[in-house]
Amino acid sequence: MGGYAYLHRRVPVYEVGQVEDEDPRYNYVIAPVGTAMGHPVAVDHGLGLFRRENLCTPDPNFDWHLN
């Protein structure tokens, strides 16, 4: 838990299935080790933070306000 507090800025956080794997709207993935493409940034207890090799583009439809 922590969400935006860890990021120190307003950015979209997508759940599995909200965007396609090749979607340019995100550049990091938190996933089980061995299941995500990209460069591992950190690994802990079998989960990793992976940096994707794409140029992230803003999501014009993203609303950071909680509904």
SULVEN-V500044 format. One record per residue. N is the residue number from 0. RES is the residue in one letter. SS is DSSP state (a for helix, b for strand, c for the rest). NEAR is the number of other C-alpha atoms within 12 Angstrom. Layout:
# SULVEN-V500044
n=<N	N>
res=<RES	RES>
ss=<SS	SS>
near=<NEAR	NEAR>
This chain:
# SULVEN-V500044
n=<0	1	2	3	4	5	6	7	8	9	10	11	12	13	14	15	16	17	18	19	20	21	22	23	24	25	26	27	28	29	30	31	32	33	34	35	36	37	38	39	40	41	42	43	44	45	46	47	48	49	50	51	52	53	54	55	56	57	58	59	60	61	62	63	64	65	66>
res=<M	G	G	Y	A	Y	L	H	R	R	V	P	V	Y	E	V	G	Q	V	E	D	E	D	P	R	Y	N	Y	V	I	A	P	V	G	T	A	M	G	H	P	V	A	V	D	H	G	L	G	L	F	R	R	E	N	L	C	T	P	D	P	N	F	D	W	H	L	N>
ss=<c	c	c	a	a	a	a	c	c	c	c	c	c	c	c	c	c	c	c	c	c	c	c	c	c	c	c	b	b	b	b	b	c	c	c	c	c	c	b	b	b	b	b	b	c	c	b	b	b	b	b	c	c	c	c	c	c	c	c	c	c	c	c	c	c	c	c>
near=<6	8	14	15	10	11	13	9	11	17	25	26	25	22	13	11	10	14	17	12	21	20	21	17	25	28	29	31	33	29	24	18	21	16	17	23	23	23	21	24	20	19	17	14	10	14	18	23	25	26	21	23	18	19	14	17	15	16	18	10	11	17	14	16	10	8	4>
